[in-house]
Amino acid sequence: MLSPRLLQLLRAYWKIARPEQWLFPSRIRDEPMTSGAVQEVCEKTRQRCGIQKPITPHSLRHAFATHLLEDGADVRTIQLLLGHRSLSTTARYLKVSTRSVCATRSPLDLLPHITPPTPPASPTAHF
């Protein structure tokens, strides 16, 4: 899944950087960026933004999955996007917000609206 906005940014980056072998190379020639370098970028960005909580590639992945779920994506689709074999692995990633839980419609509300029958008129009592 590649958003058109991200593709546009990546193309602009490529035009400026002109990487030869790897889109994001390491400081060592002809080597890809390491996972440690990605974690370092997350930490520097967190500090620059003044965010107190830790930010890791894993927390970004978790947030991505949660946002997809809250926007209505199917859990199976999220499983495929994250590359999980097991649905239970995907389920551990997903924290559903209170807003999503409260917005969930009851299956009863999906049934056609039926007007309850009106009770028969009661006979007039004579004294």
Residue pairs with C-beta under 8 A, 6 or more apart in sequence:
1 81
10 23
14 23
19 25
20 30
21 30
22 30
22 31
22 32
22 33
24 32
24 33
25 31
25 32
25 33
26 32
26 33
26 34
26 37
35 57
38 57
39 56
39 57
42 55
42 56
42 57
42 60
43 55
45 55
46 53
46 54
46 55
61 82
61 93
62 93
62 95
65 78
65 81
65 82
65 90
65 93
65 94
66 93
66 94
66 95
66 96
66 97
68 77
68 78
68 81
69 75
69 78
69 94
69 96
69 100
70 96
70 97
70 99
70 100
75 87
75 90
75 91
75 94
76 87
78 90
78 93
78 94
79 87
79 89
79 90
82 90
82 93
84 90
